[in-house]
């Protein structure tokens, strides 16, 4: 088997993130569910965008953020996701490539516009997301660059992309190609509401095609329909080779076979929780593909997540390599 030329290949929703600060009253006035990710249509996206305060725009989406953070930590990274042939699509492509991530997916012509996620961050750092998927939903099997999948040590799949049937088919194709080439498949559950919408399909994909699973406490408990984190840990241990489960300020739990590693959270001040789980996955996978032991992988994840939530925006603003060396 040839050595991988990529450490991580992310596949997910190619979304331009627009982040702005907001008070609780704004969420109430807009009828938003605090802390949730809500799918919206074109008209709703325009209305929220016009009502928001000044925002910061960057290439985003869950897997896109993971890829950018992993690249900042020294990993060799690629990303597959669908944008439109429009201005926002150009911004996305330029931004993610400038972050050191290869992005070869052909742009959609003549269809829906590039996706955007309108993120409102309240003073306590909680983020509420309103997502217009646009061109994202057109990602399908034909967009799976099989050569890139075959060349990547880990193909990392974003649960948010699981909604459209053609995306689920793309996931299954990518997993098949990865495994045929002796590579690993990783998946993040992304959101408890995603899990609730597609629990049966998620369960099947996790059990049959996932080697490395990322989830937070709420997501893993939703997947296995239990109110007990301990029961969820037991369930995932039986189905997946490796699971990294985040618990906010409680740190994370890394489960592998009979082994359990508890990893402390890095001390930080929460300014904006957007992208914390994405950054954790980036640090974990960057360490894993560099050959580090699982507790050290968890530490890399914690360092990346702590840096991410210490400022506004989902991209690192501090030298992550320097933070790891401390």
C-alpha positions in Angstrom: 0.0 0.0 0.0 1.4 3.4 -1.0 2.0 6.0 1.7 -0.7 8.6 2.0 0.0 12.0 0.3 -2.8 13.6 2.4 -3.3 13.2 6.1 -7.0 14.3 6.1 -9.6 14.7 3.4 -12.7 16.5 4.6 -16.0 16.1 2.8 -18.8 18.4 3.9 -21.0 21.4 3.3 -19.1 24.2 1.6 -20.6 27.1 3.4 -19.6 30.8 3.7 -19.9 31.6 7.4 -21.2 35.1 8.4 -20.8 35.6 12.1 -22.1 38.6 14.1 -22.7 39.4 17.8 -26.3 39.5 19.0 -28.2 39.9 22.2 -30.8 37.4 23.5 -33.6 39.8 22.5 -32.6 39.6 18.9 -32.9 35.8 18.9 -36.3 36.0 20.5 -37.5 38.7 18.1 -36.4 36.5 15.1 -38.0 33.4 16.6 -34.7 31.5 16.8 -34.0 28.5 19.0 -31.0 29.4 21.0 -27.9 27.2 20.4 -29.5 25.3 17.5 -28.7 24.9 13.8 -31.8 25.7 11.7 -32.1 25.1 8.0 -33.7 28.2 6.3 -34.8 29.1 2.7 -33.6 31.9 0.5 -36.1 34.5 1.7 -35.4 33.8 5.4 -31.6 34.0 4.8 -32.0 37.4 3.2 -34.2 38.7 6.0 -31.8 37.5 8.8 -28.8 38.8 6.9 -30.4 42.3 6.6 -31.3 42.3 10.3 -27.9 41.2 11.6 -25.3 43.5 12.8 -21.8 43.8 11.2 -20.4 40.3 10.4 -17.2 38.5 9.7 -17.2 36.3 6.6 -15.0 33.3 6.0 -15.1 29.9 4.3 -16.7 27.6 6.7 -19.0 24.6 7.2 -18.1 22.1 9.9 -15.6 20.0 7.9 -14.2 23.0 6.2 -13.4 24.5 9.6 -11.8 21.2 10.6 -9.7 21.1 7.5 -8.4 24.7 7.9 -7.5 24.2 11.6 -5.7 20.9 10.8 -3.7 22.6 8.1 -2.7 25.3 10.6 -1.4 22.5 12.8 0.8 21.2 10.0 -1.4 18.4 8.5 -1.6 17.9 4.7 -5.3 18.5 4.0 -7.9 18.5 1.2 -11.6 19.3 1.1 -14.5 18.3 -1.1 -17.7 20.3 -1.1 -20.0 22.1 -3.6 -20.1 25.8 -4.1 -21.8 27.7 -7.0 -20.1 29.6 -9.8 -20.8 33.0 -8.1 -19.1 35.7 -6.0 -19.5 33.8 -2.7 -18.2 30.6 -4.2 -15.1 32.5 -5.3 -14.7 33.9 -1.8 -15.0 30.4 -0.3 -12.5 28.8 -2.7 -9.9 31.5 -2.2 -10.3 31.5 1.6 -10.0 27.8 2.1 -7.1 27.5 -0.3 -5.3 30.4 1.4 -5.7 28.4 4.6 -3.5 25.7 3.1 -6.3 23.3 2.0 -6.6 21.7 -1.4 -10.1 22.3 -2.9 -10.6 20.8 -6.3 -14.4 20.3 -6.5 -15.9 21.8 -9.7 -18.3 24.7 -9.1 -22.0 24.3 -9.7 -23.2 26.2 -12.9 -26.7 27.5 -13.3 -28.1 26.1 -10.1 -28.7 27.3 -6.5 -26.2 29.9 -5.1 -23.4 29.2 -2.7 -24.5 28.2 0.8 -24.2 30.5 3.7 -24.5 30.1 7.5 -25.7 33.1 9.5 -24.2 32.7 13.0 -25.4 34.8 15.9 -23.1 34.8 19.0 -24.6 35.9 22.3 -22.5 37.6 25.1 -22.0 34.2 26.8 -20.3 32.8 23.7 -23.2 30.6 22.6 -23.8 30.4 18.8 -27.1 30.1 17.1 -26.9 29.0 13.4 -29.2 29.6 10.5 -28.1 27.7 7.4 -29.1 28.2 3.8 -27.7 25.1 2.0 -28.0 26.3 -1.6 -25.5 24.6 -3.8 -24.3 22.3 -1.0 -27.2 19.8 -1.6 -26.0 19.2 -5.1 -22.9 17.3 -3.8 -23.1 13.7 -4.9 -21.2 10.6 -5.9 -19.7 12.2 -9.0 -18.1 14.8 -6.8 -16.2 12.2 -4.8 -12.6 12.6 -6.0 -11.6 8.9 -5.7 -7.9 9.5 -6.2 -7.9 12.0 -3.3 -9.8 9.6 -1.1 -7.4 6.8 -1.9 -4.4 9.1 -1.1 -5.7 10.3 2.3 -4.9 8.6 5.6 -8.3 9.6 6.9 -11.4 10.7 5.1 -13.4 12.9 7.4 -17.2 13.1 6.8 -19.5 15.8 8.1 -22.8 14.8 9.6 -24.5 18.0 8.5 -24.1 16.9 4.9 -26.1 13.8 5.6 -29.5 15.3 4.8 -29.7 14.9 1.0 -29.9 11.3 -0.3 -27.3 11.9 -2.9 -24.9 13.1 -0.2 -25.5 9.8 1.7 -24.6 7.9 -1.4 -21.5 10.0 -1.7 -20.5 9.1 1.8 -21.0 5.4 1.2 -18.9 5.7 -2.0 -16.1 7.6 -0.3 -16.1 5.1 2.6 -15.9 2.2 0.2 -13.0 3.7 -1.7 -11.1 4.6 1.5 -11.4 1.1 2.8 -10.5 -0.5 -0.5 -7.2 1.4 -0.2 -6.5 0.5 3.4 -7.4 4.0 4.7 -9.6 5.0 7.6 -13.0 6.7 7.6 -14.0 9.2 10.2 -17.3 10.9 10.8 -18.6 13.7 13.0 -22.3 13.5 14.1 -22.4 17.4 13.9 -25.7 18.1 15.7 -28.3 16.2 17.8 -31.0 17.4 15.5 -29.2 15.9 12.5 -29.0 12.6 14.4 -32.7 12.8 15.2 -33.7 13.3 11.6 -31.6 10.4 10.3 -30.9 8.2 13.3 -31.4 4.8 11.5 -29.1 5.8 8.6 -26.5 7.3 11.0 -26.5 4.2 13.2 -25.9 2.0 10.1 -23.1 4.1 8.8 -21.4 4.4 12.2 -21.6 0.6 12.8 -20.6 -0.5 9.3 -18.4 2.1 7.8 -16.9 4.4 10.4 -13.5 3.8 12.0 -13.2 7.0 14.0 -16.3 8.8 15.4 -16.5 12.3 16.8 -19.5 13.5 18.8 -20.3 15.6 21.7 -22.3 14.4 24.7 -25.7 15.4 23.4 -25.0 13.9 20.0 -23.8 10.5 21.2 -26.7 10.2 23.6 -29.1 11.0 20.8 -27.6 8.4 18.5 -28.1 5.6 21.0 -31.4 7.1 22.4 -30.2 7.1 26.0 -30.1 9.7 28.8 -26.9 8.2 30.2 -23.5 9.2 28.8 -22.0 6.1 30.3 -24.5 3.9 28.4 -23.7 5.8 25.2 -20.0 5.2 25.7 -20.6 1.4 26.2 -22.7 1.4 23.0 -20.2 3.2 20.8 -17.3 1.1 22.2 -19.1 -2.0 20.8 -19.5 -0.5 17.3 -16.5 1.7 16.5 -12.8 1.2 16.7 -12.1 4.7 18.0 -14.5 7.4 19.3 -13.6 10.9 20.7 -16.5 12.3 22.7 -16.3 15.9 23.8 -18.0 17.2 27.0 -17.3 21.0 26.9 -15.6 22.1 30.2 -15.4 18.5 31.3 -12.9 17.8 28.5 -13.2 14.7 26.4 -13.4 10.9 26.6 -11.4 8.8 24.0 -12.7 5.3 23.7 -10.7 2.6 21.9 -11.4 -1.1 22.4 -11.3 -1.8 26.2 -9.3 1.4 26.8 -10.8 4.7 28.0 -8.7 7.9 28.1 -10.1 11.0 29.9 -8.6 14.2 28.6 -8.8 17.5 30.5 -10.2 20.6 28.8 -7.6 23.4 28.3 -8.3 26.4 30.5 -9.7 29.3 28.4 -12.2 32.1 28.4 -15.2 31.4 26.2 -15.8 34.2 23.8 -17.5 32.3 20.9 -18.2 28.6 20.9 -18.6 28.4 17.1 -16.4 25.6 15.7 -15.2 24.2 19.0 -16.0 20.6 18.0 -14.6 21.2 14.5 -11.3 22.4 16.0 -11.1 19.5 18.4 -11.5 17.0 15.5 -8.8 18.9 13.6 -6.3 18.6 16.5 -7.1 15.0 17.2 -6.7 13.9 13.6 -3.6 16.0 13.0 -2.0 14.3 16.0 -3.3 10.8 15.0 -2.0 11.0 11.5 1.4 12.1 12.9 1.6 8.9 14.9 0.8 10.2 18.4 -0.7 8.2 21.2 -4.4 8.7 21.9 -4.1 10.8 25.1 -1.8 13.2 23.1 -4.4 13.2 20.3 -7.0 14.3 22.8 -4.6 17.0 24.1 -4.1 18.4 20.6 -7.9 18.5 20.2 -8.3 20.3 23.5 -5.6 22.9 22.7 -7.2 23.6 19.3 -10.7 23.8 20.7 -9.6 26.1 23.5 -7.9 28.5 21.1 -10.9 28.5 18.8 -13.4 29.5 21.5 -11.2 32.2 23.0 -11.9 34.6 20.2 -14.6 35.6 17.8 -14.7 33.3 14.7 -13.9 29.7 14.0 -10.4 30.0 12.6 -7.2 30.1 14.7 -5.7 33.5 15.5 -2.8 32.1 17.5 0.1 29.9 16.3 -1.3 26.5 17.2 2.1 24.8 16.9 3.5 27.1 19.5 0.6 26.4 21.8 1.2 22.7 21.5 4.9 23.1 22.3 4.2 24.8 25.7 
